[in-house]
């Protein structure tokens, strides 16, 4: 600490801004080090808060350099206590890991297959043309992708999509008729 920083220079109105610059340059790195060592969530922000709190009360500090140092670090300690309290109330932040996420929503096709009895599925599939039945069996039952299905039946991916779309539309028609005819 410089000898120029005394009780009198801190109180003198003409030296207030230059005194703050001296105080900041002298103690900022120490306060920042204190926050880093104590595990502050954002040490730089905490340090700035300390000096924003110290600035308006700089003219009322007594005890010279030792009193100023004590005052600055008492404010820093209070900010550190606040930071630890806030951290203890804040839930832990964990990165999202998709492979560990067990939540899944079944596809519409999967839900439909689960709702319909196995014998009824066979009956519904028999109402389709052979290619539509094959595509829907490979896509929905075997779980193949469009590309895998296309390769398995020797058709293009576009043809597989079209057969699947037409097959699903036909199944909806048949299912709606069956629903209508039920007593």
N, C-alpha and C positions, 0 to 999 in steps of 0.2 A: 504494500500500500504506500502511496506517495505521502510525503509530509504535507503536501498542499491540501490534503483532505482532512479538515479539522471540523470540530463542531461549528465554529464560526463560519467557515466557507460553505457548509451545508445549509446554513440558515440564510445566508446572504442572497437576496433576490437576483442579483446580477450574475451570480455564479451557478445558479440552479441547474441550467441545462448542461453546462460544461461539467459540473460536478456529477450529474447523472451519467454522462459519457464515461467519466473516469471510473465511477462505481461499476458500471456495466462491464467495461473492459477488464477491470480487476477481478470481478467475481463471477462473470458469466460462465467461464469454462469450469470453474469449481462447482457451481450450482448444477451445470449440465452433467458433470461427472458424478455428482451426488445422485441425481435422478437415474442415470444409467446404472450405477452400482446398486441402487435399491430396486431396480426392475420396473421403472415407470413405463406405462404403456406407450406414451409419446413424450420422451424426455425433452425434446426441443420445445414443444408446446408448453409443458409444465414450467420450464425455465422462463419462457416469455411471460407466463402468468405471474411468476414470482416478481419479475421486474416491473410488471404493470401494477402490481400491488405495492411495491416499494416506492415507486416514483412519486405518488401523491403525498407520501408520508416522509419523504427524504429530509425535508426541512425540520421535522420534529425529532429526528434521531439524536440521541445524546451518547456520550461515551467514546467519541472519536472513532478510530478505525475498528477497535474491538467491539464497541457498541453497535456499529453499523454491520459488522460481520455477524454478530449474534442475531441482530434483527433480520438480516437477509436469510440466514439459515433457519430461523424460527418460522419464517413465512414458507420457506422451501419444505420444511418438515410438515407443516400443516397441509401443503399441497400434496405431499407424498402420502399422507394419511388419507386424504380425500381420494387420491388415485387408487390406493389399495382397497378402500371401501367400494368404490365403483367397480373395480375389477372383480371383487368377490360377489357382487350382485349380478354381474353380467354372465350369461351362460357361456360356457366354453365354445370357442369357434373351432370347428373341425372341418377339414376339407371334405367335399362330397366325393365319394368313391363309388361310382356306378356298379362296379362288380360286387360290392357288399350290400347294395340296396336290394332287399328281398321283396319290395312291393312290385306287384305286376298287375296289370289289368288284362284280363283275357280278351281275346279278339271277339268280335261279334259272331264269327263263324264258330269259334270254340264254345261260346255260351249257347248257341243254338244247338250244337251237337250234344252238349251236356243236358239240355232240356228234353231232347227227343230220345225215346227209347231206341235201342239198337235195331230192333226189328223194324221200327218205323223208318229209320234212316235207310235201311236196305230198300224198303218199299218206295221211299221218295227218290232214291238214286235210280231205281229201275224205271222211273217215269221219264228219265233223261235219255238223250241220244248217247250212243256209246262213247263218243269223244268227250262230251260234256261230263259224263260219269267218270271217265278216266282222269280228266283234268281235276275235277273236284276231289276225287279220291286221293290223287297225288298231292294236291295243294293242301286240302283240309285234314285229311286223315294221316297221310305220311309226313306232312309238314314241309314239303319241298318248296323252294322259291320258284318264281315264275321261270327264271332261266334254267333251273334244274329240271323242272317239269317239261319245258320245251325240249331240252336235250333228251330226256327220257322217252318222249313220244315222237321225236323227230319233227317238230313243228317250230315255227318262230315264236319268240316271246309275245309278239303282238297277237298271234293266233291263239296262244294259250290264254291271254287276258280276255280276248273276245269270247272264247269258249266258256271260260269261268263266269264272265258277266252274264252270258245267255243262260248258263246252267243255274246260276243263283236266281235269276229272274223267273225261270221256269219253276224252281223249287218254291219260291214265294207264292207263285200262282197256285200250285198244287196244295201247299200248306194252307193258303187262305180258303180254298174250296173245301178242304177237309175240316177246317175250323167252322166254316159256315154250315156244313152238313152234320156236325156233331149235335146230339140232342141236348 
